Amino acid sequence: MAGPAATDWQRLREAAVEAMERAYAPYSNFPVGVAGYADDGRLLSGCNVENASYAVGLCAECGLISDLVRSGGGRLVAVWCVDARGETLMPCGRCRQLLWEHGGPQCRIQTPEGERGLAEILPQAFGADDLTKGAP
């Protein structure tokens, strides 16, 4: 992909809605879907998958990252997360950290307020580079 200007946001939103429609959310009744583009143009997606033992459920963003890694790795460049109505959702802090690890500060994300960079929605993020700062 050439960058954010080349991002087909409508296609990304449609893929997120499609993923949401496949979510397994019998306990919360809160299906979530997410879609993203990898730096080589691959369209990726994920949905939440709940479990009767609530704490072991998987968020949609985990599914997205799994799809990225499963299909060859790379970096996320654009992400859109939606709820059951297809409305834009802001990923939680944990999920922002997951997206940072696999997209970094340049990754763009649709938020309820519009398109933003991950650096803007996760300022002063902790990343892999920080692991070497405390090493002897």
LUMDREN-531383 format. One record per atom (N, C-alpha, C): residue number from 1; residue in one letter; atom name; y, z, x. Coordinates in steps of 0.2 Angstrom, whole numbers, plus 5000, padded with zeros to 4 digits. Example, Ala and Ser with C-alpha at 12.3 -4.5 7.8 and 13.67 -1.06 7.14 Angstrom:
2
+------+------+------+-------+------+------+
| resi | resn | name | north |   up | east |
+------+------+------+-------+------+------+
|    1 |    A |    N |  4972 | 5039 | 5066 |
|    1 |    A |   CA |  4978 | 5039 | 5062 |
|    1 |    A |    C |  4984 | 5039 | 5066 |
|    2 |    S |    N |  4989 | 5035 | 5064 |
|    2 |    S |   CA |  4995 | 5036 | 5068 |
|    2 |    S |    C |  5000 | 5039 | 5064 |
+------+------+------+-------+------+------+
//
This chain:
136
+------+------+------+-------+------+------+
| resi | resn | name | north |   up | east |
+------+------+------+-------+------+------+
|    1 |    M |    N |  4994 | 5000 | 5004 |
|    1 |    M |   CA |  5000 | 5000 | 5000 |
|    1 |    M |    C |  5006 | 5000 | 5004 |
|    2 |    A |    N |  5011 | 4997 | 5002 |
|    2 |    A |   CA |  5017 | 4996 | 5006 |
|    2 |    A |    C |  5021 | 5003 | 5006 |
|    3 |    G |    N |  5020 | 5007 | 5001 |
|    3 |    G |   CA |  5024 | 5013 | 5000 |
|    3 |    G |    C |  5026 | 5014 | 4993 |
|    4 |    P |    N |  5030 | 5020 | 4992 |
|    4 |    P |   CA |  5032 | 5022 | 4985 |
|    4 |    P |    C |  5035 | 5016 | 4981 |
|    5 |    A |    N |  5039 | 5012 | 4984 |
|    5 |    A |   CA |  5042 | 5006 | 4980 |
|    5 |    A |    C |  5037 | 5002 | 4977 |
|    6 |    A |    N |  5031 | 5001 | 4980 |
|    6 |    A |   CA |  5026 | 4996 | 4978 |
|    6 |    A |    C |  5021 | 5000 | 4973 |
|    7 |    T |    N |  5022 | 5006 | 4972 |
|    7 |    T |   CA |  5017 | 5010 | 4968 |
|    7 |    T |    C |  5017 | 5007 | 4960 |
|    8 |    D |    N |  5012 | 5006 | 4958 |
|    8 |    D |   CA |  5011 | 5004 | 4951 |
|    8 |    D |    C |  5010 | 5010 | 4947 |
|    9 |    W |    N |  5015 | 5014 | 4945 |
|    9 |    W |   CA |  5015 | 5020 | 4942 |
|    9 |    W |    C |  5012 | 5020 | 4935 |
|   10 |    Q |    N |  5013 | 5014 | 4931 |
|   10 |    Q |   CA |  5010 | 5014 | 4925 |
|   10 |    Q |    C |  5002 | 5014 | 4925 |
|   11 |    R |    N |  5000 | 5010 | 4930 |
|   11 |    R |   CA |  4992 | 5009 | 4931 |
|   11 |    R |    C |  4990 | 5016 | 4933 |
|   12 |    L |    N |  4993 | 5020 | 4937 |
|   12 |    L |   CA |  4991 | 5026 | 4939 |
|   12 |    L |    C |  4991 | 5031 | 4933 |
|   13 |    R |    N |  4996 | 5031 | 4929 |
|   13 |    R |   CA |  4996 | 5035 | 4923 |
|   13 |    R |    C |  4990 | 5034 | 4918 |
|   14 |    E |    N |  4989 | 5027 | 4917 |
|   14 |    E |   CA |  4983 | 5025 | 4913 |
|   14 |    E |    C |  4977 | 5028 | 4916 |
|   15 |    A |    N |  4976 | 5027 | 4922 |
|   15 |    A |   CA |  4970 | 5030 | 4926 |
|   15 |    A |    C |  4969 | 5037 | 4925 |
|   16 |    A |    N |  4975 | 5041 | 4925 |
|   16 |    A |   CA |  4975 | 5048 | 4924 |
|   16 |    A |    C |  4973 | 5050 | 4917 |
|   17 |    V |    N |  4975 | 5046 | 4912 |
|   17 |    V |   CA |  4974 | 5048 | 4905 |
|   17 |    V |    C |  4966 | 5046 | 4904 |
|   18 |    E |    N |  4964 | 5041 | 4907 |
|   18 |    E |   CA |  4957 | 5039 | 4906 |
|   18 |    E |    C |  4952 | 5045 | 4909 |
|   19 |    A |    N |  4954 | 5047 | 4915 |
|   19 |    A |   CA |  4950 | 5053 | 4918 |
|   19 |    A |    C |  4951 | 5059 | 4914 |
|   20 |    M |    N |  4957 | 5060 | 4911 |
|   20 |    M |   CA |  4957 | 5066 | 4907 |
|   20 |    M |    C |  4952 | 5066 | 4901 |
|   21 |    E |    N |  4952 | 5060 | 4898 |
|   21 |    E |   CA |  4947 | 5059 | 4892 |
|   21 |    E |    C |  4940 | 5060 | 4894 |
|   22 |    R |    N |  4938 | 5060 | 4900 |
|   22 |    R |   CA |  4931 | 5062 | 4902 |
|   22 |    R |    C |  4931 | 5069 | 4905 |
|   23 |    A |    N |  4936 | 5073 | 4904 |
|   23 |    A |   CA |  4936 | 5080 | 4907 |
|   23 |    A |    C |  4930 | 5084 | 4903 |
|   24 |    Y |    N |  4928 | 5089 | 4906 |
|   24 |    Y |   CA |  4923 | 5094 | 4903 |
|   24 |    Y |    C |  4927 | 5100 | 4902 |
|   25 |    A |    N |  4930 | 5102 | 4896 |
|   25 |    A |   CA |  4934 | 5108 | 4896 |
|   25 |    A |    C |  4932 | 5111 | 4889 |
|   26 |    P |    N |  4926 | 5113 | 4888 |
|   26 |    P |   CA |  4924 | 5116 | 4882 |
|   26 |    P |    C |  4926 | 5123 | 4881 |
|   27 |    Y |    N |  4928 | 5127 | 4886 |
|   27 |    Y |   CA |  4930 | 5134 | 4886 |
|   27 |    Y |    C |  4938 | 5134 | 4885 |
|   28 |    S |    N |  4942 | 5131 | 4889 |
|   28 |    S |   CA |  4949 | 5131 | 4888 |
|   28 |    S |    C |  4952 | 5126 | 4883 |
|   29 |    N |    N |  4948 | 5121 | 4882 |
|   29 |    N |   CA |  4951 | 5115 | 4878 |
|   29 |    N |    C |  4957 | 5113 | 4880 |
|   30 |    F |    N |  4957 | 5112 | 4887 |
|   30 |    F |   CA |  4963 | 5110 | 4891 |
|   30 |    F |    C |  4961 | 5105 | 4896 |
|   31 |    P |    N |  4959 | 5099 | 4893 |
|   31 |    P |   CA |  4957 | 5093 | 4898 |
|   31 |    P |    C |  4963 | 5091 | 4902 |
|   32 |    V |    N |  4961 | 5090 | 4909 |
|   32 |    V |   CA |  4966 | 5087 | 4913 |
|   32 |    V |    C |  4963 | 5081 | 4917 |
|   33 |    G |    N |  4967 | 5076 | 4918 |
|   33 |    G |   CA |  4966 | 5071 | 4922 |
|   33 |    G |    C |  4971 | 5069 | 4927 |
|   34 |    V |    N |  4969 | 5067 | 4933 |
|   34 |    V |   CA |  4973 | 5065 | 4938 |
|   34 |    V |    C |  4971 | 5058 | 4942 |
|   35 |    A |    N |  4976 | 5055 | 4944 |
|   35 |    A |   CA |  4974 | 5048 | 4947 |
|   35 |    A |    C |  4979 | 5048 | 4953 |
|   36 |    G |    N |  4976 | 5044 | 4958 |
|   36 |    G |   CA |  4980 | 5044 | 4964 |
|   36 |    G |    C |  4979 | 5037 | 4968 |
|   37 |    Y |    N |  4983 | 5035 | 4972 |
|   37 |    Y |   CA |  4982 | 5029 | 4976 |
|   37 |    Y |    C |  4981 | 5032 | 4984 |
|   38 |    A |    N |  4976 | 5029 | 4987 |
|   38 |    A |   CA |  4975 | 5030 | 4994 |
|   38 |    A |    C |  4979 | 5025 | 4998 |
|   39 |    D |    N |  4980 | 5027 | 5004 |
|   39 |    D |   CA |  4985 | 5023 | 5008 |
|   39 |    D |    C |  4982 | 5015 | 5009 |
|   40 |    D |    N |  4976 | 5014 | 5008 |
|   40 |    D |   CA |  4974 | 5007 | 5008 |
|   40 |    D |    C |  4974 | 5004 | 5001 |
|   41 |    G |    N |  4977 | 5007 | 4996 |
|   41 |    G |   CA |  4977 | 5004 | 4989 |
|   41 |    G |    C |  4972 | 5006 | 4984 |
|   42 |    R |    N |  4966 | 5010 | 4987 |
|   42 |    R |   CA |  4961 | 5012 | 4982 |
|   42 |    R |    C |  4964 | 5016 | 4977 |
|   43 |    L |    N |  4962 | 5015 | 4970 |
|   43 |    L |   CA |  4964 | 5019 | 4965 |
|   43 |    L |    C |  4958 | 5025 | 4964 |
|   44 |    L |    N |  4960 | 5031 | 4964 |
|   44 |    L |   CA |  4956 | 5036 | 4964 |
|   44 |    L |    C |  4957 | 5041 | 4958 |
|   45 |    S |    N |  4952 | 5045 | 4955 |
|   45 |    S |   CA |  4954 | 5049 | 4950 |
|   45 |    S |    C |  4949 | 5055 | 4950 |
|   46 |    G |    N |  4951 | 5060 | 4945 |
|   46 |    G |   CA |  4947 | 5066 | 4944 |
|   46 |    G |    C |  4949 | 5069 | 4938 |
|   47 |    C |    N |  4944 | 5073 | 4936 |
|   47 |    C |   CA |  4946 | 5077 | 4929 |
|   47 |    C |    C |  4943 | 5084 | 4930 |
|   48 |    N |    N |  4946 | 5089 | 4926 |
|   48 |    N |   CA |  4943 | 5096 | 4927 |
|   48 |    N |    C |  4936 | 5096 | 4924 |
|   49 |    V |    N |  4932 | 5100 | 4927 |
|   49 |    V |   CA |  4925 | 5102 | 4925 |
|   49 |    V |    C |  4924 | 5109 | 4925 |
|   50 |    E |    N |  4924 | 5112 | 4919 |
|   50 |    E |   CA |  4923 | 5119 | 4918 |
|   50 |    E |    C |  4916 | 5121 | 4918 |
|   51 |    N |    N |  4915 | 5128 | 4919 |
|   51 |    N |   CA |  4909 | 5131 | 4919 |
|   51 |    N |    C |  4909 | 5138 | 4915 |
|   52 |    A |    N |  4904 | 5140 | 4912 |
|   52 |    A |   CA |  4903 | 5146 | 4908 |
|   52 |    A |    C |  4905 | 5152 | 4913 |
|   53 |    S |    N |  4904 | 5151 | 4919 |
|   53 |    S |   CA |  4907 | 5156 | 4924 |
|   53 |    S |    C |  4914 | 5154 | 4926 |
|   54 |    Y |    N |  4919 | 5155 | 4922 |
|   54 |    Y |   CA |  4926 | 5152 | 4923 |
|   54 |    Y |    C |  4928 | 5151 | 4930 |
|   55 |    A |    N |  4927 | 5156 | 4934 |
|   55 |    A |   CA |  4930 | 5155 | 4941 |
|   55 |    A |    C |  4927 | 5149 | 4945 |
|   56 |    V |    N |  4921 | 5147 | 4943 |
|   56 |    V |   CA |  4918 | 5141 | 4947 |
|   56 |    V |    C |  4919 | 5134 | 4944 |
|   57 |    G |    N |  4924 | 5134 | 4939 |
|   57 |    G |   CA |  4926 | 5127 | 4937 |
|   57 |    G |    C |  4930 | 5123 | 4942 |
|   58 |    L |    N |  4930 | 5117 | 4941 |
|   58 |    L |   CA |  4933 | 5113 | 4946 |
|   58 |    L |    C |  4939 | 5109 | 4943 |
|   59 |    C |    N |  4945 | 5110 | 4946 |
|   59 |    C |   CA |  4951 | 5107 | 4944 |
|   59 |    C |    C |  4951 | 5099 | 4945 |
|   60 |    A |    N |  4955 | 5096 | 4941 |
|   60 |    A |   CA |  4955 | 5088 | 4942 |
|   60 |    A |    C |  4957 | 5086 | 4949 |
|   61 |    E |    N |  4962 | 5090 | 4952 |
|   61 |    E |   CA |  4964 | 5088 | 4959 |
|   61 |    E |    C |  4958 | 5088 | 4964 |
|   62 |    C |    N |  4954 | 5093 | 4963 |
|   62 |    C |   CA |  4948 | 5094 | 4967 |
|   62 |    C |    C |  4944 | 5087 | 4966 |
|   63 |    G |    N |  4943 | 5085 | 4960 |
|   63 |    G |   CA |  4939 | 5079 | 4959 |
|   63 |    G |    C |  4943 | 5073 | 4962 |
|   64 |    L |    N |  4949 | 5073 | 4962 |
|   64 |    L |   CA |  4953 | 5067 | 4965 |
|   64 |    L |    C |  4952 | 5067 | 4973 |
|   65 |    I |    N |  4952 | 5073 | 4976 |
|   65 |    I |   CA |  4951 | 5074 | 4983 |
|   65 |    I |    C |  4944 | 5072 | 4985 |
|   66 |    S |    N |  4939 | 5074 | 4980 |
|   66 |    S |   CA |  4932 | 5072 | 4982 |
|   66 |    S |    C |  4931 | 5065 | 4981 |
|   67 |    D |    N |  4934 | 5061 | 4976 |
|   67 |    D |   CA |  4934 | 5054 | 4976 |
|   67 |    D |    C |  4937 | 5051 | 4982 |
|   68 |    L |    N |  4942 | 5053 | 4985 |
|   68 |    L |   CA |  4946 | 5051 | 4991 |
|   68 |    L |    C |  4941 | 5051 | 4996 |
|   69 |    V |    N |  4938 | 5057 | 4998 |
|   69 |    V |   CA |  4933 | 5058 | 5003 |
|   69 |    V |    C |  4927 | 5054 | 5002 |
|   70 |    R |    N |  4924 | 5054 | 4996 |
|   70 |    R |   CA |  4918 | 5050 | 4995 |
|   70 |    R |    C |  4919 | 5043 | 4996 |
|   71 |    S |    N |  4925 | 5040 | 4994 |
|   71 |    S |   CA |  4926 | 5033 | 4995 |
|   71 |    S |    C |  4928 | 5030 | 5001 |
|   72 |    G |    N |  4929 | 5034 | 5006 |
|   72 |    G |   CA |  4931 | 5032 | 5013 |
|   72 |    G |    C |  4936 | 5036 | 5016 |
|   73 |    G |    N |  4939 | 5041 | 5013 |
|   73 |    G |   CA |  4944 | 5045 | 5016 |
|   73 |    G |    C |  4951 | 5041 | 5016 |
|   74 |    G |    N |  4955 | 5043 | 5021 |
|   74 |    G |   CA |  4962 | 5040 | 5021 |
|   74 |    G |    C |  4967 | 5046 | 5018 |
|   75 |    R |    N |  4973 | 5043 | 5016 |
|   75 |    R |   CA |  4978 | 5048 | 5014 |
|   75 |    R |    C |  4980 | 5046 | 5007 |
|   76 |    L |    N |  4982 | 5051 | 5003 |
|   76 |    L |   CA |  4985 | 5050 | 4996 |
|   76 |    L |    C |  4992 | 5048 | 4997 |
|   77 |    V |    N |  4994 | 5043 | 4993 |
|   77 |    V |   CA |  5001 | 5041 | 4994 |
|   77 |    V |    C |  5005 | 5042 | 4987 |
|   78 |    A |    N |  5001 | 5042 | 4982 |
|   78 |    A |   CA |  5005 | 5043 | 4975 |
|   78 |    A |    C |  5000 | 5047 | 4971 |
|   79 |    V |    N |  5002 | 5051 | 4966 |
|   79 |    V |   CA |  4998 | 5055 | 4962 |
|   79 |    V |    C |  5001 | 5056 | 4955 |
|   80 |    W |    N |  4997 | 5056 | 4950 |
|   80 |    W |   CA |  5000 | 5058 | 4943 |
|   80 |    W |    C |  4995 | 5062 | 4940 |
|   81 |    C |    N |  4996 | 5068 | 4937 |
|   81 |    C |   CA |  4992 | 5072 | 4933 |
|   81 |    C |    C |  4994 | 5073 | 4926 |
|   82 |    V |    N |  4990 | 5073 | 4921 |
|   82 |    V |   CA |  4991 | 5073 | 4914 |
|   82 |    V |    C |  4987 | 5078 | 4910 |
|   83 |    D |    N |  4990 | 5080 | 4905 |
|   83 |    D |   CA |  4986 | 5084 | 4900 |
|   83 |    D |    C |  4983 | 5080 | 4894 |
|   84 |    A |    N |  4980 | 5084 | 4889 |
|   84 |    A |   CA |  4977 | 5081 | 4884 |
|   84 |    A |    C |  4981 | 5076 | 4880 |
|   85 |    R |    N |  4988 | 5077 | 4880 |
|   85 |    R |   CA |  4992 | 5072 | 4876 |
|   85 |    R |    C |  4995 | 5066 | 4881 |
|   86 |    G |    N |  4992 | 5066 | 4887 |
|   86 |    G |   CA |  4995 | 5061 | 4892 |
|   86 |    G |    C |  5001 | 5063 | 4895 |
|   87 |    E |    N |  5004 | 5069 | 4893 |
|   87 |    E |   CA |  5010 | 5071 | 4896 |
|   87 |    E |    C |  5009 | 5074 | 4904 |
|   88 |    T |    N |  5014 | 5073 | 4907 |
|   88 |    T |   CA |  5014 | 5074 | 4915 |
|   88 |    T |    C |  5013 | 5082 | 4916 |
|   89 |    L |    N |  5009 | 5084 | 4920 |
|   89 |    L |   CA |  5008 | 5090 | 4922 |
|   89 |    L |    C |  5010 | 5091 | 4929 |
|   90 |    M |    N |  5013 | 5097 | 4931 |
|   90 |    M |   CA |  5014 | 5099 | 4938 |
|   90 |    M |    C |  5008 | 5102 | 4940 |
|   91 |    P |    N |  5005 | 5100 | 4946 |
|   91 |    P |   CA |  4999 | 5104 | 4948 |
|   91 |    P |    C |  5001 | 5111 | 4950 |
|   92 |    C |    N |  4996 | 5115 | 4950 |
|   92 |    C |   CA |  4998 | 5122 | 4952 |
|   92 |    C |    C |  4998 | 5123 | 4959 |
|   93 |    G |    N |  5000 | 5128 | 4962 |
|   93 |    G |   CA |  5001 | 5129 | 4969 |
|   93 |    G |    C |  4995 | 5128 | 4973 |
|   94 |    R |    N |  4989 | 5130 | 4971 |
|   94 |    R |   CA |  4983 | 5129 | 4974 |
|   94 |    R |    C |  4982 | 5121 | 4975 |
|   95 |    C |    N |  4983 | 5118 | 4969 |
|   95 |    C |   CA |  4982 | 5111 | 4969 |
|   95 |    C |    C |  4987 | 5107 | 4974 |
|   96 |    R |    N |  4993 | 5109 | 4974 |
|   96 |    R |   CA |  4998 | 5106 | 4978 |
|   96 |    R |    C |  4996 | 5107 | 4985 |
|   97 |    Q |    N |  4993 | 5112 | 4987 |
|   97 |    Q |   CA |  4990 | 5113 | 4994 |
|   97 |    Q |    C |  4985 | 5108 | 4995 |
|   98 |    L |    N |  4980 | 5107 | 4991 |
|   98 |    L |   CA |  4975 | 5102 | 4991 |
|   98 |    L |    C |  4978 | 5095 | 4992 |
|   99 |    L |    N |  4983 | 5093 | 4988 |
|   99 |    L |   CA |  4986 | 5087 | 4989 |
|   99 |    L |    C |  4990 | 5086 | 4996 |
|  100 |    W |    N |  4993 | 5092 | 4998 |
|  100 |    W |   CA |  4996 | 5092 | 5004 |
|  100 |    W |    C |  4991 | 5090 | 5010 |
|  101 |    E |    N |  4986 | 5093 | 5010 |
|  101 |    E |   CA |  4981 | 5092 | 5015 |
|  101 |    E |    C |  4979 | 5085 | 5016 |
|  102 |    H |    N |  4978 | 5081 | 5010 |
|  102 |    H |   CA |  4976 | 5074 | 5010 |
|  102 |    H |    C |  4981 | 5069 | 5008 |
|  103 |    G |    N |  4988 | 5071 | 5008 |
|  103 |    G |   CA |  4993 | 5067 | 5007 |
|  103 |    G |    C |  4999 | 5068 | 5012 |
|  104 |    G |    N |  5000 | 5074 | 5013 |
|  104 |    G |   CA |  5006 | 5076 | 5017 |
|  104 |    G |    C |  5012 | 5075 | 5014 |
|  105 |    P |    N |  5018 | 5076 | 5017 |
|  105 |    P |   CA |  5024 | 5077 | 5014 |
|  105 |    P |    C |  5027 | 5070 | 5012 |
|  106 |    Q |    N |  5024 | 5064 | 5014 |
|  106 |    Q |   CA |  5026 | 5058 | 5011 |
|  106 |    Q |    C |  5023 | 5056 | 5005 |
|  107 |    C |    N |  5018 | 5059 | 5003 |
|  107 |    C |   CA |  5014 | 5058 | 4996 |
|  107 |    C |    C |  5019 | 5059 | 4991 |
|  108 |    R |    N |  5020 | 5054 | 4986 |
|  108 |    R |   CA |  5024 | 5055 | 4980 |
|  108 |    R |    C |  5020 | 5057 | 4974 |
|  109 |    I |    N |  5023 | 5061 | 4970 |
|  109 |    I |   CA |  5020 | 5064 | 4964 |
|  109 |    I |    C |  5024 | 5063 | 4958 |
|  110 |    Q |    N |  5022 | 5061 | 4952 |
|  110 |    Q |   CA |  5026 | 5062 | 4946 |
|  110 |    Q |    C |  5026 | 5069 | 4944 |
|  111 |    T |    N |  5031 | 5071 | 4942 |
|  111 |    T |   CA |  5032 | 5078 | 4939 |
|  111 |    T |    C |  5036 | 5077 | 4933 |
|  112 |    P |    N |  5036 | 5083 | 4929 |
|  112 |    P |   CA |  5040 | 5082 | 4922 |
|  112 |    P |    C |  5047 | 5080 | 4923 |
|  113 |    E |    N |  5050 | 5081 | 4929 |
|  113 |    E |   CA |  5057 | 5079 | 4930 |
|  113 |    E |    C |  5057 | 5073 | 4934 |
|  114 |    G |    N |  5052 | 5069 | 4935 |
|  114 |    G |   CA |  5052 | 5063 | 4938 |
|  114 |    G |    C |  5048 | 5063 | 4945 |
|  115 |    E |    N |  5048 | 5057 | 4948 |
|  115 |    E |   CA |  5045 | 5056 | 4955 |
|  115 |    E |    C |  5048 | 5060 | 4960 |
|  116 |    R |    N |  5044 | 5064 | 4964 |
|  116 |    R |   CA |  5046 | 5068 | 4969 |
|  116 |    R |    C |  5041 | 5067 | 4975 |
|  117 |    G |    N |  5043 | 5070 | 4981 |
|  117 |    G |   CA |  5039 | 5070 | 4987 |
|  117 |    G |    C |  5035 | 5077 | 4987 |
|  118 |    L |    N |  5029 | 5077 | 4990 |
|  118 |    L |   CA |  5026 | 5084 | 4990 |
|  118 |    L |    C |  5030 | 5089 | 4994 |
|  119 |    A |    N |  5034 | 5086 | 4999 |
|  119 |    A |   CA |  5038 | 5091 | 5003 |
|  119 |    A |    C |  5043 | 5094 | 4999 |
|  120 |    E |    N |  5045 | 5091 | 4993 |
|  120 |    E |   CA |  5050 | 5094 | 4989 |
|  120 |    E |    C |  5047 | 5099 | 4984 |
|  121 |    I |    N |  5041 | 5098 | 4982 |
|  121 |    I |   CA |  5038 | 5102 | 4977 |
|  121 |    I |    C |  5033 | 5108 | 4981 |
|  122 |    L |    N |  5032 | 5107 | 4987 |
|  122 |    L |   CA |  5029 | 5112 | 4991 |
|  122 |    L |    C |  5032 | 5113 | 4998 |
|  123 |    P |    N |  5039 | 5116 | 4997 |
|  123 |    P |   CA |  5042 | 5117 | 5003 |
|  123 |    P |    C |  5039 | 5121 | 5008 |
|  124 |    Q |    N |  5040 | 5120 | 5015 |
|  124 |    Q |   CA |  5037 | 5124 | 5020 |
|  124 |    Q |    C |  5030 | 5125 | 5019 |
|  125 |    A |    N |  5027 | 5120 | 5018 |
|  125 |    A |   CA |  5019 | 5120 | 5017 |
|  125 |    A |    C |  5015 | 5122 | 5023 |
|  126 |    F |    N |  5010 | 5125 | 5022 |
|  126 |    F |   CA |  5005 | 5127 | 5027 |
|  126 |    F |    C |  5000 | 5121 | 5028 |
|  127 |    G |    N |  4999 | 5119 | 5034 |
|  127 |    G |   CA |  4995 | 5113 | 5035 |
|  127 |    G |    C |  4991 | 5114 | 5041 |
|  128 |    A |    N |  4987 | 5109 | 5043 |
|  128 |    A |   CA |  4982 | 5109 | 5048 |
|  128 |    A |    C |  4986 | 5111 | 5055 |
|  129 |    D |    N |  4992 | 5108 | 5056 |
|  129 |    D |   CA |  4996 | 5110 | 5062 |
|  129 |    D |    C |  4997 | 5117 | 5063 |
|  130 |    D |    N |  4998 | 5121 | 5057 |
|  130 |    D |   CA |  4999 | 5128 | 5058 |
|  130 |    D |    C |  4993 | 5132 | 5061 |
|  131 |    L |    N |  4987 | 5129 | 5060 |
|  131 |    L |   CA |  4981 | 5132 | 5063 |
|  131 |    L |    C |  4981 | 5133 | 5070 |
|  132 |    T |    N |  4984 | 5129 | 5074 |
|  132 |    T |   CA |  4985 | 5129 | 5081 |
|  132 |    T |    C |  4990 | 5133 | 5083 |
|  133 |    K |    N |  4995 | 5135 | 5079 |
|  133 |    K |   CA |  5001 | 5139 | 5081 |
|  133 |    K |    C |  4998 | 5146 | 5083 |
|  134 |    G |    N |  4993 | 5149 | 5080 |
|  134 |    G |   CA |  4991 | 5156 | 5081 |
|  134 |    G |    C |  4985 | 5156 | 5086 |
|  135 |    A |    N |  4983 | 5151 | 5088 |
|  135 |    A |   CA |  4977 | 5151 | 5093 |
|  135 |    A |    C |  4979 | 5153 | 5100 |
|  136 |    P |    N |  4975 | 5157 | 5103 |
|  136 |    P |   CA |  4976 | 5159 | 5110 |
|  136 |    P |    C |  4977 | 5153 | 5115 |
+------+------+------+-------+------+------+
//
